Structure formats: structure tokens, C-alpha cells
Amino acid sequence: MLSFTEEAFISFKEVLHSLSFEDRCLPFPGGEERIILHTPHDDISFAFAEEEFELCKAAIDEAIFMKEVYKLMQ
């Protein structure tokens, strides 16, 4: 994610928000359900439990908001 352009990061956010955890989750060992997110880098994928997935989306929203704040301060 560090190498995303601003447009790619916003696009990534839109894709994340379009995903339904319930529709895409898979059972993992221990009985926990997780969603797997693939990145543009073939060797990097994320697996999130539902709460972690929601926290990730919130963190990305906050990052985009802070980027806008920094733009206004310039």
C-alpha cells in the first residue's frame, strides 16, 4: 500500500468498501472466519477477521481524510 498512487489508494478503498465480509469469508483453522485480500504484489495477501476488516476500512478512510487535511494546510 505504501507504493499506491493517491488514485490507486482511493480505488483500493472503494473496492474494500464494496466487499461483503459475509459473502467472501472463509473458514480458517480454529473455526474463525476470515476474508482474504490480495494485493497487487503476488506474494502479499491479508487475512482479516470481521472486526479486523472493519478496522482496516476505518483506518484507510482516516488516512484519506488526513491526506485531505494536509492538502488544506498547504
Buried (B, 14 or more C-beta within 10 A) or exposed (E): EEEBEEEEBBEBBEEBEEBEBEEEBEEEEEEEBBBEBEEEEEEEEBBBBBEEBEEBBEEBEEEEEEEEEEEEEE
